Amino acid sequence: MVDFPELHEEILSWVRKEFAEILQDSEQAIYVYICDRHKLCNKRFSSLLGYSSPEEWAMKEEAVSDVKEEEQPVLISAYRNAMEKKISSSINISWKNKKNGNFIKTNVLLVPLSYKGELFAIHFIKTI
C-alpha cells in the first residue's frame, strides 16, 4: 500500500479513539494495519509476540516478519483480498515469539475497514 503519512496518521488517531475500549479490554490479540509504517496493536498482541509494548511492535519495519515464513503469502493474500474485494478472511497463521523463538498457532480474522475512502484492516487473533 502507498504511504500517505498525514492521512495514515489521522486514521491511526481515529482508530485509537474509536476502538479504544476494544483494543484495551478485548481478550483477543488485535492489530490494525494500514501500511508497514502505519500500524498499531494492543498489549495482548505485542505480548503474544514477545515485544515489550505495542509501540515497540509498531516501530518494526515489516508487519509480516513475525509470521512463519511459509505462511506469509497466506496473510498477504488475505490482506489483498480485503483491500481489493472488500471481504473478510479467517486464516490460520503461526507467529514467532521474538523472545523465545517459539511459534504460536493462531486463527486470524482479518476485516477490511474504511476511513475517508482509505482502506485498512483490523485483525483479531485467537490462539489455537
DRENKOL-861466 format. One line per field, with one value per atom (N, C-alpha, C, O): z, y, x; residue number from 0; atom name. Coordinates in pm, 1 decimal. Each point is the difference from the previous one (the first is absolute). Layout:
Z	Z; ... .
Y	Y; ... .
X	X; ... .
i	NUM; ... .
at	CA; ... .
% end
This chain:
Z	0.0; 0.0; 0.0; 65.2; -138.1; -5.5; 133.8; 60.8; -15.8; 128.0; -20.3; -71.5; 134.1; 4.3; 145.8; 73.6; -30.8; 143.0; 75.5; 108.1; -159.8; 75.6; 17.8; 110.5; -218.8; 8.3; 86.4; 78.9; -92.8; 78.4; 149.2; 82.8; -48.1; 141.1; 51.3; 114.7; -200.0; 37.2; 25.3; 95.7; -181.3; 18.1; 132.1; 75.5; -46.9; 126.4; 119.5; 97.1; -102.5; 110.0; 16.3; 111.6; -224.0; 3.0; 58.7; 83.5; -127.1; 51.0; 150.4; 74.7; -30.0; 144.0; 80.4; 108.8; -162.1; 70.4; -9.3; 102.2; -223.3; -21.5; 47.1; 37.1; -38.1; 36.3; 134.7; 33.3; 42.8; 125.8; 93.4; 53.7; -34.0; 91.6; -49.6; 78.9; -207.2; -56.7; 11.3; 42.4; -79.8; 5.4; 142.6; 22.2; 73.7; 139.3; 70.5; 78.2; -105.4; 81.0; -64.8; 66.8; -194.7; -66.8; 55.9; 35.9; -29.5; 40.6; -117.0; 17.7; -136.9; -117.6; -29.1; 31.3; -91.7; -54.7; -124.7; -78.5; 60.2; -111.8; -57.3; 73.7; -207.4; -60.8; -119.2; -64.1; 36.8; -111.4; -93.7; 41.8; -169.4; -99.5; -110.1; -64.6; 44.8; -111.3; -104.9; -118.2; 164.0; -82.4; 96.7; 121.5; -174.4; 90.0; 97.5; 110.8; -149.2; 89.0; 93.1; 101.9; -134.6; 78.6; 42.6; -76.9; 201.4; 57.7; 150.4; 55.7; 9.4; 146.4; 47.5; -76.7; 203.2; 57.2; 146.9; 59.4; -2.5; 143.6; 74.0; -60.7; 191.6; 84.2; -13.4; 3.7; -19.0; -13.0; -123.6; 4.3; -113.9; -121.5; 17.3; -32.0; 82.3; 15.4; 98.7; -21.4; 127.5; 97.7; -60.9; 24.9; -104.6; -66.3; -82.6; -6.4; -56.5; -86.8; 71.1; -63.4; 193.4; 76.1; -3.0; 33.3; -72.7; 2.0; 136.1; 67.5; -28.2; 131.4; 3.7; 107.4; -224.6; -5.0; -140.4; -95.9; 83.5; -133.1; -84.5; -121.7; 186.0; -71.9; -60.2; -111.0; 185.1; -53.3; -126.0; -99.3; 102.5; -118.6; -116.7; -113.4; 139.7; -106.6; -67.7; -113.8; 181.3; -56.2; -95.4; -74.3; 74.5; -86.5; -146.2; -33.4; -51.7; -141.9; -74.0; -68.9; 81.6; -76.8; 92.9; 87.1; -105.7; 86.8; -12.6; 97.3; -215.4; -18.4; 44.3; -5.8; 49.4; 35.7; 121.5; 20.9; 59.0; 114.3; -38.5; 81.9; -205.3; -47.7; -53.4; -66.0; 94.6; -53.9; -150.6; -71.0; 23.9; -137.5; -104.9; -89.8; 100.8; -102.1; 8.5; -92.3; 200.7; 15.1; -33.5; -4.9; -17.8; -33.6; -122.8; 1.0; -108.4; -117.3; 30.6; -63.9; 160.3; 38.1; 59.5; -36.3; 127.3; 62.3; -102.0; -0.5; -84.5; -102.2; -96.8; -38.7; -0.3; -90.8; 64.7; -65.1; 191.9; 71.0; 9.0; -15.4; 40.4; 5.5; -138.1; -10.9; -92.4; -136.4; -33.2; -58.1; 95.1; -23.0; 75.8; -51.1; 172.0; 78.7; -68.7; -4.9; -47.8; -63.0; -138.9; -35.7; -41.7; -137.8; -12.8; -79.0; 157.6; -12.5; 115.1; -0.5; 99.8; 118.5; 72.0; 37.7; -18.5; 70.1; 121.2; 1.0; 99.5; 117.4; -24.4; -91.0; 173.0; -9.4; 139.7; 94.2; -82.6; 121.7; -41.6; -75.2; 124.4; -42.8; 121.7; 105.5; -121.8; 105.5; -30.5; -108.2; 206.0; -14.9; 124.4; 111.7; -131.3; 112.1; 10.7; -98.0; 218.5; 28.3; 82.5; 84.4; -107.5; 76.3; 116.4; -17.9; 137.4; 117.3; -4.7; -1.0; -1.8; -18.0; 120.4; -14.2; 131.9; 119.5; 7.0; 25.7; -48.8; 17.7; -131.8; -0.3; -111.1; -129.6; -30.1; -108.4; 202.9; -20.7; -94.6; -7.2; -64.8; -86.0; 73.7; 70.2; -87.1; 60.9; -112.3; -87.6; 89.2; -101.6; 35.7; 114.0; -213.4; 23.9; -115.5; -110.4; 139.5; -103.9; -5.5; 102.2; -222.2; -20.5; -77.0; -109.0; 166.7; -68.6; -49.2; 79.5; -210.4; -62.7; -60.4; -81.5; 122.0; -42.4; -62.2; 61.4; -184.5; -60.4; 61.1; 33.4; -19.7; 47.8; -90.8; -74.9; 82.3; -82.7; 83.2; 85.8; -113.0; 63.7; -109.8; -60.1; 34.1; -104.5; -132.6; -72.3; 41.5; -126.0; -1.1; -100.2; 208.0; 8.7; 71.2; 113.7; -180.0; 58.2; 88.0; -27.8; 133.7; 88.1; 62.9; -26.3; 108.7; 55.1; 150.1; 52.6; 14.0; 140.8; 6.4; -70.8; 157.5; 12.6; 144.2; 93.3; -76.0; 130.8; 3.4; -87.6; 187.3; 5.0; 121.5; 112.4; -138.2; 105.9; -7.5; -106.3; 217.7; -0.3; -14.9; 50.1; -121.2; -20.2; 42.1; -8.9 .
Y	-117.6; 117.6; 123.9; 2.9; 97.8; 126.4; 70.7; -2.6; 65.6; 69.5; 145.5; 74.5; -34.8; 138.6; 42.7; -9.2; 56.5; 20.6; 79.0; -42.5; 153.6; 80.5; -73.4; -5.5; -50.5; -72.5; -124.8; -31.4; -38.8; -121.8; 30.2; -76.8; 186.2; 41.3; 36.9; -28.7; 92.4; 35.5; -126.0; -6.1; -94.3; -126.9; -64.9; -45.6; 41.2; -60.0; 73.7; -63.3; 195.0; 79.0; -33.2; -16.1; 6.1; -33.2; -139.9; -19.6; -77.4; -137.1; -2.6; -64.2; 133.2; 2.6; 52.6; -49.8; 150.1; 60.4; -89.0; -34.1; -3.4; -72.4; -145.1; -55.8; -5.2; -140.7; -18.9; -111.2; 218.1; -5.5; -109.5; -76.9; 69.2; -99.5; -142.1; -87.9; 65.7; -133.4; -35.1; -110.3; 202.9; -26.9; -27.3; -86.1; 159.0; -14.5; -119.2; -68.4; 43.4; -97.0; -135.9; -93.6; 81.3; -128.1; -107.4; 26.0; -146.9; -114.4; -52.9; -89.7; 145.2; -42.0; 96.3; 118.9; -173.8; 82.8; 67.8; -62.9; 191.8; 77.2; 87.6; 57.2; -47.1; 103.5; 60.5; -63.4; 187.8; 76.0; 31.1; 50.7; -81.9; 19.0; 93.1; -25.4; 133.3; 91.9; -19.6; -19.6; 25.4; -26.2; -36.3; 8.8; -49.1; -43.0; 109.2; -30.7; 155.3; 110.5; 43.0; 64.0; -97.8; 45.8; -118.8; -52.8; 13.0; -113.4; 17.5; 78.0; -149.9; 1.3; -131.7; -74.5; 46.4; -124.0; 21.6; 101.4; -198.4; 5.9; -76.2; -68.6; 82.6; -62.0; -152.6; -63.7; 5.9; -147.2; -48.0; -104.1; 179.5; -39.8; 15.6; -91.4; 206.4; 20.9; -100.9; -49.0; 17.6; -99.3; -139.8; -74.7; 39.5; -130.0; -21.8; -111.1; 217.7; -9.3; 31.8; 1.1; 24.6; 22.5; 141.5; 23.3; 71.6; 141.0; 59.9; -43.8; 143.1; 61.0; 92.1; 29.3; 17.0; 92.7; 3.1; -41.3; 89.9; 19.1; 97.1; -15.5; 113.9; 98.3; -64.2; 34.4; -128.5; -68.8; -77.7; 4.4; -75.9; -74.4; 95.0; -28.8; 140.3; 94.5; 61.9; 45.9; -43.8; 60.3; -94.5; 44.6; -171.7; -95.5; 31.5; 58.8; -98.4; 33.9; -71.9; 64.5; -196.0; -78.0; -74.9; -75.2; 95.9; -62.9; -152.4; -69.7; 16.9; -145.1; -73.6; -122.9; 193.7; -66.1; -92.5; -85.7; 101.7; -89.2; -124.5; -90.0; 85.1; -113.9; -106.4; 32.0; -158.5; -110.7; 21.2; 25.4; -36.1; 39.1; -62.5; 69.3; -198.6; -65.4; 39.4; -28.4; 92.9; 43.0; 148.2; 47.5; 25.0; 142.1; 25.0; 93.2; -174.5; 23.4; -14.2; 65.3; -149.4; -18.7; 129.9; 44.5; 15.0; 125.2; 113.2; 80.4; -73.8; 105.6; -14.0; 99.9; -222.1; -23.9; 39.4; 60.2; -93.8; 36.2; 151.8; 54.2; 13.8; 146.6; 56.4; 91.2; -145.1; 46.1; -18.9; 88.7; -204.6; -23.3; 100.5; 46.6; -14.0; 98.3; 136.2; 68.6; -30.4; 131.3; 4.1; 99.7; -204.9; 0.3; -44.6; 56.2; -158.0; -55.3; 40.4; -30.2; 99.5; 44.9; -117.4; 5.4; -112.4; -118.0; -31.1; 29.5; -89.0; -42.6; -139.9; -70.0; 30.3; -133.8; -54.3; 75.1; -205.9; -70.4; -97.3; -94.3; 117.8; -79.3; -48.0; 63.5; -174.8; -50.3; 43.4; -25.5; 91.6; 57.0; -33.1; 4.3; -37.2; -20.6; 122.2; 43.8; 9.9; 118.5; -40.8; -89.1; 152.4; -29.7; 98.3; 121.7; -178.3; 82.6; 39.5; -86.5; 215.9; 46.8; -27.4; -2.7; -17.5; -26.6; -143.9; -25.8; -68.7; -141.0; -77.7; -115.2; 176.8; -64.7; -102.3; -58.2; 35.7; -96.9; 55.9; 120.9; -211.7; 39.9; -21.7; -99.6; 195.1; -5.9; -14.9; 86.1; -194.1; -21.4; 82.1; -1.0; 71.8; 85.8; -6.5; -43.7; 88.7; 29.1; 152.2; 66.2; -13.1; 145.0; 32.9; -52.2; 139.2; 53.9; 138.0; 91.5; -77.1; 123.6; 67.9; -59.3; 184.2; 71.6; 133.7; 78.2; -51.7; 129.7; 109.9; -21.5; 138.5; 119.5; 116.0; -6.4; 113.0; 116.8; 126.6; 12.4; 80.4; 132.5; 102.0; 1.6; 83.6; 101.7; -59.8; 60.0; -178.2; -65.2; -76.9; -63.9; 67.8; -72.9; -132.5; -2.1; -107.2; -132.1; -41.2; 32.8; -104.9; -59.2; -122.1; -28.3; -44.5; -124.6; -9.2; 43.7; -101.5; -34.3; -152.8; -70.2; 21.4; -143.6; -41.9; 58.3; -159.1; -58.2; -135.6; -83.1; 59.4; -120.3; -84.2; 49.6; -177.8; -94.8; -118.2; -59.5; 25.5; -117.1; -126.7; -10.5; -87.1; -127.5; -115.3; -116.1 .
X	84.5; -84.5; 89.0; 104.4; -146.5; 72.2; -15.3; -107.0; 214.1; -1.1; -41.1; 66.9; -176.4; -45.1; 8.9; -98.3; 217.1; 26.6; -106.1; -41.0; -4.3; -97.0; -132.5; -54.0; 1.8; -126.4; 14.8; -89.0; 198.9; 20.6; 13.3; -48.8; 113.4; 6.8; -138.6; -34.2; -45.2; -137.6; -82.1; -77.1; 93.8; -71.6; 40.8; -85.8; 216.0; 45.8; -58.4; -41.5; 37.5; -59.0; -147.9; -49.4; -20.3; -142.2; -21.3; -88.4; 169.2; -11.9; 26.8; -73.8; 178.0; 30.9; -118.2; -28.5; -39.8; -113.9; -123.6; -59.5; 20.6; -124.6; 4.3; -103.3; 220.2; 13.0; 71.3; 41.0; -26.6; 75.3; -50.4; 79.8; -209.5; -55.3; 27.1; 34.8; -50.3; 25.1; 147.6; 34.5; 52.6; 143.9; 47.1; 85.2; -140.4; 44.2; -63.1; 66.1; -193.6; -73.7; -22.1; -44.1; 73.8; -23.8; 92.2; 114.9; -168.4; 81.6; 83.3; 82.4; -104.3; 74.2; 114.5; -6.1; 109.8; 106.4; -56.0; -71.0; 102.9; -54.1; 109.9; 80.4; -77.6; 82.6; -72.1; -83.8; 119.3; -55.5; 115.2; 104.2; -124.5; 104.8; -49.2; -101.7; 175.9; -25.6; 108.9; -28.1; 152.7; 117.5; 113.1; -17.3; 131.7; 108.0; 42.9; 44.0; -55.7; 39.3; -111.4; 26.2; -150.1; -114.6; -85.3; -80.4; 100.8; -71.1; -2.7; 77.3; -165.4; -4.8; -56.0; -61.0; 81.9; -52.3; -32.8; 36.6; -106.2; -24.7; 110.2; 82.2; -83.0; 102.8; -1.7; 105.2; -222.9; -8.7; 76.8; 65.6; -73.6; 70.5; 150.5; 75.9; -32.5; 144.8; 58.9; 110.9; -182.4; 47.5; 6.3; 94.6; -195.2; -3.0; 126.3; 52.6; -4.7; 116.7; 131.5; 105.5; -110.3; 122.2; 53.1; 116.2; -199.5; 41.9; -32.3; -93.1; 169.8; -20.8; -120.6; -52.4; 7.4; -113.4; -58.8; 65.4; -188.0; -57.1; 82.9; 10.0; 48.0; 81.4; 124.8; 40.6; 20.5; 117.7; -37.5; 72.7; -186.6; -42.1; -27.9; 38.4; -104.0; -36.6; 121.7; -10.0; 124.5; 121.0; 73.4; 87.5; -120.4; 70.4; -28.5; -102.8; 194.2; -8.7; -112.1; -79.1; 70.9; -97.7; -94.1; 43.9; -171.1; -99.7; 0.9; -28.9; 61.5; -7.0; 126.3; 3.7; 98.4; 126.1; -12.7; 85.8; -191.0; -23.0; -79.5; -18.7; -27.4; -78.3; 95.0; 98.9; -128.9; 78.9; 16.0; -97.3; 220.5; 32.4; -92.3; -47.9; 23.4; -82.0; -147.6; -76.4; 35.3; -138.8; -20.0; -113.4; 222.1; -11.6; -86.9; -80.5; 94.1; -86.0; -149.9; -82.5; 47.6; -140.4; -55.2; -108.9; 184.9; -43.2; -3.6; -93.2; 192.8; 5.4; -117.4; -60.7; 28.6; -112.1; -133.0; -85.5; 68.2; -123.1; -13.5; -109.4; 220.9; -2.5; -35.6; -81.9; 142.9; -27.5; -148.8; -62.6; 6.5; -143.1; -86.3; -101.8; 143.0; -74.6; 0.8; -102.1; 217.2; 12.3; -64.3; -62.7; 77.3; -49.3; -145.6; -75.9; 37.1; -134.9; -91.9; -119.3; 177.6; -75.5; -63.7; -117.1; 195.2; -49.9; 88.1; 119.5; -180.3; 76.3; 53.9; -44.4; 140.3; 57.6; 23.7; 25.2; -33.5; 37.5; 109.8; -24.7; 145.0; 115.8; 79.0; -1.3; 69.1; 87.6; 142.5; 52.8; 8.5; 134.0; 81.7; -51.5; 178.6; 93.0; 90.1; 60.2; -52.3; 81.3; 120.8; -9.8; 122.0; 120.4; 13.5; -5.1; 22.3; 26.7; 147.0; 87.6; -60.3; 137.9; 88.6; 122.3; -179.5; 80.6; 47.9; 117.6; -209.5; 37.2; 10.2; 43.6; -83.3; 11.4; -108.1; -1.8; -87.9; -107.7; -105.7; -21.9; -42.8; -111.2; -131.2; -17.5; -75.2; -132.2; -101.1; -8.7; -67.3; -102.7; -123.6; -46.4; -5.7; -115.3; -98.6; 32.4; -153.0; -97.3; -11.9; -17.9; 28.2; -6.1; -126.6; -23.3; -58.0; -115.8; 40.3; 21.6; -11.8; 44.5; -122.7; -70.7; 45.7; -120.2; 39.6; 72.7; -121.0; 30.2; -86.2; -116.5; 175.9; -70.6; 36.5; 97.5; -177.1; 26.8; -11.8; -87.4; 176.2; -3.9; 26.0; 107.4; -206.3; 11.7; 45.9; 79.6; -130.4; 32.1; 130.5; 32.1; 44.1; 126.5; -24.5; -47.1; 78.7; -20.8; 117.9; 115.3; -147.4; 100.0; -64.4; -116.9; 190.5; -54.2; 23.0; 102.4; -200.3; 14.1; 6.5; -72.2; 160.5; 24.3; -26.3; 55.0; -138.7; -26.9; 68.0; -23.7; 107.7; 81.5; -39.8; -7.8; -16.9; -35.1; 95.7; 17.0; 44.8; 89.0; -81.5; -111.9; 171.2; -70.5; 90.3; -40.0 .
i	0; 0; 0; 0; 1; 1; 1; 1; 2; 2; 2; 2; 3; 3; 3; 3; 4; 4; 4; 4; 5; 5; 5; 5; 6; 6; 6; 6; 7; 7; 7; 7; 8; 8; 8; 8; 9; 9; 9; 9; 10; 10; 10; 10; 11; 11; 11; 11; 12; 12; 12; 12; 13; 13; 13; 13; 14; 14; 14; 14; 15; 15; 15; 15; 16; 16; 16; 16; 17; 17; 17; 17; 18; 18; 18; 18; 19; 19; 19; 19; 20; 20; 20; 20; 21; 21; 21; 21; 22; 22; 22; 22; 23; 23; 23; 23; 24; 24; 24; 24; 25; 25; 25; 25; 26; 26; 26; 26; 27; 27; 27; 27; 28; 28; 28; 28; 29; 29; 29; 29; 30; 30; 30; 30; 31; 31; 31; 31; 32; 32; 32; 32; 33; 33; 33; 33; 34; 34; 34; 34; 35; 35; 35; 35; 36; 36; 36; 36; 37; 37; 37; 37; 38; 38; 38; 38; 39; 39; 39; 39; 40; 40; 40; 40; 41; 41; 41; 41; 42; 42; 42; 42; 43; 43; 43; 43; 44; 44; 44; 44; 45; 45; 45; 45; 46; 46; 46; 46; 47; 47; 47; 47; 48; 48; 48; 48; 49; 49; 49; 49; 50; 50; 50; 50; 51; 51; 51; 51; 52; 52; 52; 52; 53; 53; 53; 53; 54; 54; 54; 54; 55; 55; 55; 55; 56; 56; 56; 56; 57; 57; 57; 57; 58; 58; 58; 58; 59; 59; 59; 59; 60; 60; 60; 60; 61; 61; 61; 61; 62; 62; 62; 62; 63; 63; 63; 63; 64; 64; 64; 64; 65; 65; 65; 65; 66; 66; 66; 66; 67; 67; 67; 67; 68; 68; 68; 68; 69; 69; 69; 69; 70; 70; 70; 70; 71; 71; 71; 71; 72; 72; 72; 72; 73; 73; 73; 73; 74; 74; 74; 74; 75; 75; 75; 75; 76; 76; 76; 76; 77; 77; 77; 77; 78; 78; 78; 78; 79; 79; 79; 79; 80; 80; 80; 80; 81; 81; 81; 81; 82; 82; 82; 82; 83; 83; 83; 83; 84; 84; 84; 84; 85; 85; 85; 85; 86; 86; 86; 86; 87; 87; 87; 87; 88; 88; 88; 88; 89; 89; 89; 89; 90; 90; 90; 90; 91; 91; 91; 91; 92; 92; 92; 92; 93; 93; 93; 93; 94; 94; 94; 94; 95; 95; 95; 95; 96; 96; 96; 96; 97; 97; 97; 97; 98; 98; 98; 98; 99; 99; 99; 99; 100; 100; 100; 100; 101; 101; 101; 101; 102; 102; 102; 102; 103; 103; 103; 103; 104; 104; 104; 104; 105; 105; 105; 105; 106; 106; 106; 106; 107; 107; 107; 107; 108; 108; 108; 108; 109; 109; 109; 109; 110; 110; 110; 110; 111; 111; 111; 111; 112; 112; 112; 112; 113; 113; 113; 113; 114; 114; 114; 114; 115; 115; 115; 115; 116; 116; 116; 116; 117; 117; 117; 117; 118; 118; 118; 118; 119; 119; 119; 119; 120; 120; 120; 120; 121; 121; 121; 121; 122; 122; 122; 122; 123; 123; 123; 123; 124; 124; 124; 124; 125; 125; 125; 125; 126; 126; 126; 126; 127; 127; 127; 127 .
at	N; CA; C; O; N; CA; C; O; N; CA; C; O; N; CA; C; O; N; CA; C; O; N; CA; C; O; N; CA; C; O; N; CA; C; O; N; CA; C; O; N; CA; C; O; N; CA; C; O; N; CA; C; O; N; CA; C; O; N; CA; C; O; N; CA; C; O; N; CA; C; O; N; CA; C; O; N; CA; C; O; N; CA; C; O; N; CA; C; O; N; CA; C; O; N; CA; C; O; N; CA; C; O; N; CA; C; O; N; CA; C; O; N; CA; C; O; N; CA; C; O; N; CA; C; O; N; CA; C; O; N; CA; C; O; N; CA; C; O; N; CA; C; O; N; CA; C; O; N; CA; C; O; N; CA; C; O; N; CA; C; O; N; CA; C; O; N; CA; C; O; N; CA; C; O; N; CA; C; O; N; CA; C; O; N; CA; C; O; N; CA; C; O; N; CA; C; O; N; CA; C; O; N; CA; C; O; N; CA; C; O; N; CA; C; O; N; CA; C; O; N; CA; C; O; N; CA; C; O; N; CA; C; O; N; CA; C; O; N; CA; C; O; N; CA; C; O; N; CA; C; O; N; CA; C; O; N; CA; C; O; N; CA; C; O; N; CA; C; O; N; CA; C; O; N; CA; C; O; N; CA; C; O; N; CA; C; O; N; CA; C; O; N; CA; C; O; N; CA; C; O; N; CA; C; O; N; CA; C; O; N; CA; C; O; N; CA; C; O; N; CA; C; O; N; CA; C; O; N; CA; C; O; N; CA; C; O; N; CA; C; O; N; CA; C; O; N; CA; C; O; N; CA; C; O; N; CA; C; O; N; CA; C; O; N; CA; C; O; N; CA; C; O; N; CA; C; O; N; CA; C; O; N; CA; C; O; N; CA; C; O; N; CA; C; O; N; CA; C; O; N; CA; C; O; N; CA; C; O; N; CA; C; O; N; CA; C; O; N; CA; C; O; N; CA; C; O; N; CA; C; O; N; CA; C; O; N; CA; C; O; N; CA; C; O; N; CA; C; O; N; CA; C; O; N; CA; C; O; N; CA; C; O; N; CA; C; O; N; CA; C; O; N; CA; C; O; N; CA; C; O; N; CA; C; O; N; CA; C; O; N; CA; C; O; N; CA; C; O; N; CA; C; O; N; CA; C; O; N; CA; C; O; N; CA; C; O; N; CA; C; O; N; CA; C; O; N; CA; C; O; N; CA; C; O; N; CA; C; O; N; CA; C; O; N; CA; C; O; N; CA; C; O; N; CA; C; O; N; CA; C; O; N; CA; C; O; N; CA; C; O; N; CA; C; O .
% end
